Amino acid sequence: MNLLALSSHTIDDLLSTYGYVAVFLIVGAESVGVPLPGETTLILAALYTGATHHLNIAGVILAATLGAIIGDNVGYLLGRVGGYRLLRRYGHHIRIDEHRLKIGRYLFDRHGGKVVFFGRFVSILRTYAAFLAGMLKMAWPRFLVFNAAGGVVWALAYGLGFYYFGSVLKSVRTPVDVALGIAAIFACVGGFVVLRRKEKQLGAVAELAYPGPLS
């Protein structure tokens, strides 16, 4: 649940007053890491556009796409600069030493694209995936490709979907969100279990990939 959740009525007021700017700013802020309802804003903007035609759905999708991509890149930068330094300095307090940090970087270098792309469709990951990618030093060009692809597909799917089939999709949105959230939790738990079992093996591979102390 978003800590700073806005009511549907408030978002409707913002849309009627600020239009595309409201979509861009709320989606962008969520992508940076602020727990705002970016996806809900996109959905309500698509429904509002379909009902009133005061906005253009292409403009709504463009605003959401730009907000997602720009916001995620700001979040990535914050993670790469500030988050990485904090983890290097204080990570030992939560049992993340350099050995485990190398494993994280190794895994994210190889599978981070999936996290960034599919994370756009899962609420918690949508907010923090970019920060995590930056913190674990995912190569920026690779991050940008998967981030942009995820942002475009997400904005098109939700924008067009709710614009044309809003009444049908509204009834299934909550079950789908719950299912995606549960799947993400199981994936994280399963990944953690596998990581613990293969930590020694992964550590050896990561050490070959990043020999010596991390910069």
Phi and psi in degrees as a GROMACS rama.xvg file:
@    title "Ramachandran Plot"
@    xaxis  label "Phi"
@    yaxis  label "Psi"
@TYPE xy
-70.9385  128.867  ASN-2
-65.2243  -30.0616  LEU-3
-113.627  39.3754  LEU-4
-57.4279  134.077  ALA-5
-98.4259  143.289  LEU-6
-71.0714  157.095  SER-7
-59.5979  -36.9523  SER-8
-63.8626  -42.0301  HIS-9
-64.2123  -43.5241  THR-10
-63.9623  -40.5126  ILE-11
-59.16  -41.3571  ASP-12
-63.479  -41.6697  ASP-13
-64.5596  -40.0564  LEU-14
-65.775  -41.6046  LEU-15
-69.5241  -26.4015  SER-16
-91.8423  -45.6194  THR-17
-111.991  -10.8892  TYR-18
57.6428  -125.656  GLY-19
-61.3495  -32.4374  TYR-20
-62.2702  -39.7935  VAL-21
-63.037  -42.6912  ALA-22
-61.5965  -48.9358  VAL-23
-59.25  -47.2998  PHE-24
-70.3344  -41.8187  LEU-25
-70.5293  -45.18  ILE-26
-62.5899  -42.9381  VAL-27
-63.4387  -42.777  GLY-28
-64.0299  -41.3447  ALA-29
-61.5712  -40.1102  GLU-30
-68.0508  -30.1345  SER-31
-68.5998  -31.0523  VAL-32
134.277  -1.54631  GLY-33
-79.7214  126.383  VAL-34
-74.443  70.3005  PRO-35
-106.846  156.408  LEU-36
-81.8899  72.8457  PRO-37
-64.0869  -45.4611  GLY-38
-65.7368  -41.87  GLU-39
-61.0866  -38.8789  THR-40
-62.5468  -43.6991  THR-41
-61.5874  -44.3506  LEU-42
-63.0657  -47.6843  ILE-43
-64.8867  -34.8211  LEU-44
-65.795  -39.4614  ALA-45
-66.5473  -42.5205  ALA-46
-65.5301  -42.903  LEU-47
-61.3423  -42.1462  TYR-48
-64.8815  -43.5561  THR-49
-65.3833  -33.2666  GLY-50
-82.9725  -36.9006  ALA-51
-110.249  -26.4576  THR-52
60.6966  23.6903  HIS-53
-78.2987  -19.7419  HIS-54
-119.954  167.013  LEU-55
-105.538  132.233  ASN-56
-62.3505  -31.8761  ILE-57
-63.7943  -39.246  ALA-58
-67.0226  -38.6819  GLY-59
-62.5285  -46.7702  VAL-60
-63.887  -41.6589  ILE-61
-63.5504  -44.3905  LEU-62
-62.2787  -42.5326  ALA-63
-66.7813  -40.5452  ALA-64
-63.5075  -47.6845  THR-65
-64.5039  -41.0412  LEU-66
-61.0639  -42.6833  GLY-67
-64.8985  -46.7723  ALA-68
-70.1698  -48.4161  ILE-69
-66.4493  -44.6777  ILE-70
-60.8625  -43.8667  GLY-71
-62.866  -36.726  ASP-72
-69.6306  -33.8136  ASN-73
-66.1063  -44.0447  VAL-74
-61.009  -40.1744  GLY-75
-60.778  -44.8475  TYR-76
-63.6448  -42.4458  LEU-77
-62.0496  -40.5202  LEU-78
-68.0568  -40.4748  GLY-79
-69.2189  -36.0841  ARG-80
-89.968  -61.6388  VAL-81
-81.6323  -46.358  GLY-82
-63.1742  -40.3642  GLY-83
-65.7046  -42.3623  TYR-84
-63.8039  -42.427  ARG-85
-62.8004  -41.0822  LEU-86
-66.4045  -39.8026  LEU-87
-64.902  -35.629  ARG-88
-84.2219  -39.6219  ARG-89
-117.717  2.50538  TYR-90
-59.8311  -28.7233  GLY-91
-63.9098  -22.5046  HIS-92
-68.3011  -24.2315  HIS-93
-114.906  26.015  ILE-94
64.0563  33.4424  ARG-95
-112.705  94.0466  ILE-96
-93.919  -174.103  ASP-97
-63.3338  -35.0408  GLU-98
-60.1718  -47.6696  HIS-99
-73.9502  -30.0706  ARG-100
-65.47  -38.4552  LEU-101
-63.7981  -39.0077  LYS-102
-62.9031  -43.8151  ILE-103
-59.9401  -44.1007  GLY-104
-64.7114  -41.3092  ARG-105
-61.7507  -47.0222  TYR-106
-65.9011  -39.6598  LEU-107
-71.8459  -32.2185  PHE-108
-61.2297  -31.8602  ASP-109
-98.6087  -27.9135  ARG-110
-124.804  3.08808  HIS-111
-62.413  -30.1892  GLY-112
-59.3942  -40.969  GLY-113
-65.4683  -41.5607  LYS-114
-62.657  -44.3645  VAL-115
-67.1954  -44.6162  VAL-116
-68.6048  -55.6387  PHE-117
-75.2916  -21.8647  PHE-118
-62.5659  -25.2513  GLY-119
-60.9646  -22.2451  ARG-120
-101.361  1.28226  PHE-121
-121.207  127.435  VAL-122
-53.5936  -53.2004  SER-123
-67.3757  -45.0367  ILE-124
-64.8183  -34.0011  LEU-125
-59.3808  -34.4064  ARG-126
-79.525  -34.2512  THR-127
-120.69  -3.39699  TYR-128
-62.1895  -40.4434  ALA-129
-65.2941  -42.9658  ALA-130
-61.1654  -43.176  PHE-131
-62.8202  -41.3949  LEU-132
-61.713  -41.8663  ALA-133
-67.9157  -42.2289  GLY-134
-62.7477  -34.2916  MET-135
-95.2875  15.6542  LEU-136
60.3874  36.5796  LYS-137
-61.5131  136.094  MET-138
-56.1833  129.023  ALA-139
-61.0578  -43.5507  TRP-140
-58.3647  -40.511  PRO-141
-67.915  -42.1148  ARG-142
-58.7557  -45.0843  PHE-143
-60.8433  -41.0227  LEU-144
-62.6898  -51.3574  VAL-145
-70.2031  -34.7206  PHE-146
-65.0971  -47.2287  ASN-147
-64.7833  -42.0797  ALA-148
-61.9635  -44.9016  ALA-149
-63.587  -41.992  GLY-150
-63.361  -42.7531  GLY-151
-66.5415  -49.2902  VAL-152
-63.2683  -42.9875  VAL-153
-61.218  -49.5629  TRP-154
-64.7972  -40.6743  ALA-155
-66.3022  -45.9716  LEU-156
-63.0478  -49.8523  ALA-157
-75.7579  -39.1825  TYR-158
-63.803  -56.3035  GLY-159
-68.9365  -38.5094  LEU-160
-59.1928  -50.6436  GLY-161
-78.4682  -21.7125  PHE-162
-68.9897  -42.9867  TYR-163
-94.5778  -31.0537  TYR-164
-128.236  37.8188  PHE-165
-56.0133  -46.7772  GLY-166
-64.1915  -34.0845  SER-167
-75.8772  -46.5091  VAL-168
-69.2217  -30.151  LEU-169
-60.503  -34.3817  LYS-170
-74.5147  -22.2443  SER-171
-108.104  -3.81641  VAL-172
-62.3339  -48.3869  ARG-173
-61.0999  -48.9721  THR-174
-58.6295  -38.565  PRO-175
-66.2093  -43.4247  VAL-176
-61.0347  -42.608  ASP-177
-63.435  -44.0204  VAL-178
-62.1945  -42.8571  ALA-179
-64.3635  -41.0801  LEU-180
-63.2089  -44.1476  GLY-181
-63.7648  -42.9488  ILE-182
-61.0332  -40.3277  ALA-183
-65.4871  -39.7576  ALA-184
-63.4999  -46.6222  ILE-185
-63.1855  -38.7328  PHE-186
-63.3458  -42.3069  ALA-187
-65.7959  -44.1213  CYS-188
-64.4733  -45.4628  VAL-189
-61.9647  -41.7051  GLY-190
-62.9011  -38.8343  GLY-191
-65.0785  -41.8876  PHE-192
-62.9649  -45.9813  VAL-193
-62.621  -40.3401  VAL-194
-61.9131  -43.3745  LEU-195
-64.2162  -38.4364  ARG-196
-72.0946  -32.2076  ARG-197
-111.308  21.102  LYS-198
-60.5972  -42.3481  GLU-199
-63.6298  -45.2771  LYS-200
-64.9947  -45.2611  GLN-201
-65.0595  -36.1882  LEU-202
-61.9161  -40.6093  GLY-203
-65.1317  -41.7629  ALA-204
-66.7018  -41.6505  VAL-205
-65.4705  -35.4014  ALA-206
-65.7384  -35.9732  GLU-207
-67.4008  -36.6259  LEU-208
-72.0544  -34.8586  ALA-209
-130.727  72.8279  TYR-210
-67.4532  146.556  PRO-211
79.8743  -177.79  GLY-212
-67.7685  145.758  PRO-213
-71.2844  145.134  LEU-214
